């Protein structure tokens, strides 16, 4: 680059100033201004202008305010930490604090030379204790775990091999770790990166000069390389944990938009699992292995029918013939089960048969991890080449019995209200109208109405009702007569009942995966309206989940079983902070250091082999 005439603004304190230099990129010929923080100092008997910090080409402070900024910066470095420093501008204060933090971050960085103007510190300093100030607390725990997990799968190196630039890699790491630590929109992530997190220090990146658009574009870049990233991360995880194709789990969930999202063709109204029927939806399909890691993800229309997505997801997966696919009832249509058999897959699915049956005398008892009793009855259907596994769960029976009783109570209360209304004036008494009301009541009864025999007693002329009578007659083979019973079907004929049931239980762990996506990793809601940005939001969540799952699997091996939410709360208590002391000679000693890990924090770091003081120590004498 060829330097051209420059402009400078001097501060009145100790020779620090900002230089604006017009430069030219020799490769492209582009001419632009760049800004540097410069200080004059004597080197070998001569006064030299030493660049302390490159402020970049997008430095936003007006030239008239440069002397004020430099003066405030000198105040901060000399230990005078009064907010705003009398300059009256929050913009200048923030910029001065940012620049001071960057100077300190470059002072005695591990493995690097001290920053220009910084001095190597002695082990012992005389300081004025009452002058101590603590500034810029920034969380560091979740950030350290996120970078550790990425290192386990060489994620950042993978981004580099894909040709992504340094700023692009930093933005991608920022949005993913941000989703792990403080789930929210990209706008919320930018605030977290700039105001609350020490991730920039760990990466040696200044997120405060990174625009919001760079974070939005990080999602765009991720979507361009989605298949490669997804395959590479899962392949590496498979090597780490020795995963195989024994079990494949598949299910869907949906998220909703804040706003109508008219420009997104996938945004459709449908059945919301969060009861947000007032919003457009987007559906996320996940194929996972038995350990809970994502093999493949895909975004579908918000009103997609669950049973229509299976073939599309599995065909592109490359699963070998003989792999076992486990699915819930919503996807286990007859067409999908037949397709799995034709493609050479084994399957274990929840049967859609409506009639329940269970013979306790032919069943064997099992115990869940929580000590609950479950009984299973294995019935082989040789003609169909399948096994039916009828299961009875005590805890499920109690739950379903309570549900049935509640719906029955509501149904009978409604019938009683209609009966009592017959004795009051101006109420419906026509028999045909009453049967219409009873029909609508049955439709809204969640199946409770099928268990009642109802009779309307007519008056002498046969047109008006005198009474409504009912009798409960539970229908055999339903939840009322067989609470807690469900059926599994499989073409795996060689497994006994216990092996089939314990494999199916892995599917219930998938619900924990979706709970993590929704409650812990900010899947809901979506604020983007463009299709690519909305898909990118979901893919960032998928990647964040992969790293969270990797961390939790490692911690499980060390007998640490807390939820990610609980782990995050524990780690967020540890911060990096700058301690500033004034020395008797008037100079200021700045020490940037991480607070000592609490016992629970230390236990997590020790289990993963992470330094319990992330970021190390940075010192500067100004």
Long-range contacts (C-beta under 8 A, 24 or more apart in sequence): 1-25, 1-26, 2-26, 4-31, 7-63, 8-38, 9-63, 9-66, 9-67, 9-70, 10-67, 10-70, 11-66, 11-67, 11-69, 11-70, 11-71, 11-73, 11-74, 12-67, 12-71, 13-70, 13-71, 13-74, 13-75, 14-39, 14-74, 15-39, 15-40, 15-41, 16-52, 16-70, 16-73, 16-74, 17-66, 17-67, 17-70, 18-55, 18-59, 18-66, 18-69, 18-70, 19-49, 20-63, 32-57, 33-57, 35-59, 37-70, 37-73, 37-99, 39-116, 39-117, 41-117, 50-116, 50-117, 51-116, 52-103, 52-115, 52-116, 52-117, 53-99, 53-102, 53-103, 53-106, 55-99, 56-209, 58-209, 60-91, 60-95, 61-91, 61-92, 61-95, 65-89, 65-92, 68-92, 69-95, 69-96, 69-99, 72-96, 73-99, 73-100, 76-100, 77-103, 77-588, 77-590, 77-620, 77-622, 78-582, 78-586, 78-587, 78-588, 78-622, 79-131, 79-133, 79-580, 79-581, 79-582, 79-588, 81-133, 81-135, 81-580, 97-135, 97-136, 98-206, 98-208, 98-209, 101-136, 101-578, 102-206, 103-620, 104-578, 104-590, 104-592, 104-618, 104-620, 105-201, 105-204, 105-592, 105-618, 107-590, 107-618, 107-619, 107-620, 108-617, 108-618, 108-619, 108-620, 109-204, 109-618, 110-616, 115-620, 118-620, 118-621, 119-620, 119-621, 121-589, 121-619, 121-621, 125-581, 125-583, 125-589, 126-583, 126-584, 127-581, 127-582, 127-583, 127-589, 128-581, 128-582, 128-583, 128-584, 129-581, 131-580, 131-581, 131-582, 132-579, 132-580, 132-581, 133-579, 133-580, 134-577, 134-578, 134-579, 134-580, 135-577, 135-578, 135-580, 136-576, 136-577, 136-578, 137-575, 137-576, 137-577, 138-196, 138-197, 138-198, 138-201, 138-575, 138-576, 138-577, 139-181, 139-196, 139-197, 139-198, 139-571, 139-572, 139-574, 139-575, 140-197, 140-198, 140-201, 140-202, 140-574, 140-575, 140-576, 140-594, 140-614, 140-615, 141-570, 141-571, 141-572, 141-573, 141-574, 141-601, 141-604, 141-614, 142-177, 142-180, 142-181, 142-568, 142-571, 142-572, 143-177, 143-181, 143-197, 143-198, 143-199, 143-202, 143-614, 144-202, 144-571, 144-605, 144-610, 144-611, 144-614, 145-180, 145-551, 145-567, 145-571, 145-604, 145-608, 145-610, 146-173, 146-176, 146-177, 146-180, 146-181, 146-199, 146-547, 147-173, 147-177, 147-199, 147-202, 147-203, 148-551, 148-608, 148-610, 149-547, 149-548, 149-550, 149-551, 150-176, 150-547, 152-236, 152-240, 152-550, 153-232, 153-233, 153-236, 153-237, 153-240, 153-550, 154-236, 155-233, 158-229, 158-232, 158-233, 162-225, 162-228, 164-221, 167-210, 167-214, 168-217, 168-218, 168-221, 170-203, 170-205, 170-207, 170-210, 171-210, 171-214, 171-215, 171-217, 171-218, 172-218, 172-221, 172-222, 173-199, 173-203, 174-199, 174-205, 174-207, 174-210, 174-215, 174-218, 175-215, 175-218, 175-219, 175-540, 176-540, 176-543, 176-544, 176-547, 177-544, 179-521, 179-522, 179-540, 179-541, 179-544, 180-521, 180-544, 180-547, 180-548, 180-564, 180-568, 181-568, 181-572, 183-520, 183-521, 183-522, 184-522, 185-527, 186-212, 186-215, 186-216, 186-219, 186-537, 187-212, 187-527, 189-215, 190-215, 198-575, 198-576, 198-614, 198-615, 201-576, 201-592, 201-615, 202-614, 202-615, 216-533, 219-532, 219-533, 219-536, 219-537, 219-539, 219-540, 220-532, 220-533, 220-536, 222-536, 222-539, 222-540, 222-543, 223-532, 223-535, 223-536, 223-539, 226-539, 229-543, 230-294, 230-295, 230-296, 230-297, 230-542, 233-543, 233-546, 234-293, 234-294, 234-295, 234-546, 237-293, 237-546, 237-550, 238-289, 238-293, 240-550, 241-291, 241-293, 241-553, 243-289, 243-290, 243-291, 243-293, 245-289, 245-319, 245-320, 245-323, 246-290, 246-323, 246-324, 247-289, 247-290, 247-323, 247-324, 247-326, 247-503, 247-506, 248-287, 248-288, 248-289, 248-295, 248-314, 248-317, 248-319, 248-323, 248-324, 248-325, 248-326, 249-287, 249-288, 249-289, 249-290, 249-326, 249-327, 249-506, 249-507, 249-509, 249-510, 250-285, 250-286, 250-287, 250-288, 250-310, 250-313, 250-314, 250-325, 250-326, 250-327, 250-331, 251-285, 251-286, 251-327, 251-328, 251-330, 251-331, 251-507, 251-510, 251-514, 252-283, 252-284, 252-285, 252-286, 252-300, 252-304, 252-306, 252-309, 252-330, 252-331, 253-283, 253-284, 253-286, 253-514, 253-517, 253-518, 253-523, 254-281, 254-282, 254-283, 254-284, 254-302, 255-281, 255-282, 255-284, 255-518, 255-523, 255-524, 255-525, 255-526, 255-538, 256-280, 256-281, 256-282, 256-524, 256-525, 256-526, 257-281, 257-282, 257-525, 257-526, 257-527, 257-529, 257-534, 258-525, 258-526, 258-527, 259-527, 259-529, 261-526, 261-528, 261-529, 261-534, 262-529, 263-529, 263-530, 263-531, 264-528, 264-529, 264-530, 264-531, 264-534, 265-301, 265-531, 266-299, 266-300, 266-301, 266-302, 266-531, 266-534, 266-535, 267-302, 267-534, 268-301, 268-302, 268-303, 268-304, 269-302, 269-303, 270-301, 270-302, 270-303, 270-304, 271-303, 274-518, 274-524, 279-525, 282-526, 282-534, 282-538, 284-517, 284-523, 284-538, 284-542, 285-309, 285-313, 286-510, 286-513, 286-542, 287-313, 287-314, 287-317, 288-510, 288-513, 290-503, 290-506, 291-549, 291-553, 292-509, 292-510, 292-512, 292-513, 292-549, 292-553, 293-546, 293-549, 293-550, 294-542, 294-545, 294-546, 297-538, 297-539, 297-542, 299-534, 299-535, 299-538, 306-330, 306-331, 307-331, 307-332, 307-333, 307-335, 307-336, 310-336, 310-339, 310-340, 311-336, 311-339, 314-343, 314-345, 319-345, 321-345, 322-346, 324-348, 324-492, 324-503, 325-349, 326-503, 326-504, 326-506, 326-507, 327-507, 328-507, 328-510, 332-489, 337-489, 341-491, 346-490, 346-491, 346-492, 347-490, 347-491, 347-492, 348-488, 348-489, 348-490, 348-492, 348-500, 348-503, 348-504, 349-488, 349-489, 349-490, 350-486, 350-487, 350-488, 350-489, 350-504, 351-388, 351-486, 351-487, 351-488, 351-489, 353-487, 354-477, 355-477, 355-478, 356-477, 356-478, 356-479, 356-481, 356-482, 356-485, 356-486, 356-487, 357-390, 357-477, 357-482, 357-485, 358-390, 358-391, 358-392, 358-482, 358-485, 359-390, 360-392, 363-390, 363-392, 364-497, 364-498, 366-498, 366-501, 366-502, 368-505, 374-501, 376-497, 376-498, 376-500, 376-501, 377-497, 378-496, 378-497, 378-500, 380-493, 385-491, 385-493, 386-489, 386-490, 386-491, 386-493, 387-489, 387-490, 387-491, 387-492, 387-493, 387-495, 387-500, 388-487, 388-488, 388-489, 389-487, 389-488, 389-489, 389-490, 389-497, 389-500, 389-501, 389-504, 390-485, 390-486, 390-487, 391-485, 391-486, 391-487, 391-488, 391-501, 392-484, 392-485, 393-484, 393-486, 394-484, 395-484, 396-483, 396-484, 396-486, 397-483, 397-484, 397-485, 398-483, 398-484, 399-484, 400-479, 400-483, 400-484, 401-483, 401-484, 403-479, 404-448, 404-479, 404-480, 404-483, 407-445, 407-446, 407-447, 407-448, 408-448, 408-451, 408-472, 410-445, 410-448, 411-441, 411-445, 411-448, 411-449, 411-452, 412-470, 414-441, 415-441, 415-452, 415-454, 415-468, 415-470, 418-468, 419-467, 419-468, 422-465, 422-466, 422-467, 422-468, 429-464, 429-465, 430-463, 430-464, 430-465, 431-456, 431-458, 431-462, 431-463, 431-464, 431-465, 434-465, 434-468, 447-478, 447-479, 450-475, 450-478, 451-475, 451-478, 451-480, 513-545, 516-545, 516-548, 516-563, 516-564, 517-541, 517-545, 519-565, 520-548, 520-563, 520-564, 520-565, 520-568, 521-545, 521-548, 521-564, 551-608, 554-607, 554-608, 555-604, 555-607, 555-608, 558-607, 560-603, 560-604, 560-607, 567-604, 570-598, 570-600, 570-601, 570-604, 571-601, 571-604, 573-598, 573-601, 574-598, 574-601, 576-614, 576-615, 587-621, 587-622, 588-621, 588-622, 589-619, 589-620, 589-621, 590-619, 590-620, 590-621, 590-622, 591-617, 591-618, 591-619, 592-617, 592-618, 592-619, 593-617, 593-618
